[in-house]
Amino acid sequence: MSASAWASDLRAAITRYQRTRRTTPVVQVTLVTGESRYVMSVSAGDEDMLVSLDLYPEDDVGDLLEVEVLDDRGEREVERVTREVLVLPASAVVKVNLLHQHPDQRPGRPRFGFQGLEEPA
C-alpha cells in the first residue's frame, strides 16, 4: 500500500470516528518495535514511500511549538506543532487505536487529539 493511501485511509477512519462519536479521537500507534506513541497528525512523503507521524511529546502535551502560518485566506494564524516527527514506511505501524480520550487526561491538561480534521458537528 502506498504511503498516501495509508494516510488517507487513516484520516478516513478518524473522520468516521469523529462523526459517529462527536469527538476528536486520540490516535495511538504501535510500531513493529513494540513502541507505542500518540500521533497528532499524519502525512505522506513526496515520493509516496514514507509516512510522517507528528508525535505528541512523551511527558508534557503543553510542550508544543507555536508557529505562525498562513490560513486559506492568506491571514496569519498561530498553529501548535510537535517537535518530534517520525518518518517511516507505513508497514512499520502494526496497530492503530482510536481512543475517546488520553488515558491520562486530567483537569488542566491541554486538549489532546488528532489535528487537521474538521471539528465534529
ABEGO torsion letter per residue (X at the ends): XBAAAAAAAAAAAAAAAAAAAGBBBBBBBBBAAGBBBBBABBBBBAAGABBBBBBBBAABAABBBBBBBBBAAGBBBBBBBBABBBBBBAAABABBBBBABBAABBBGBBBBEBBGBBBBX
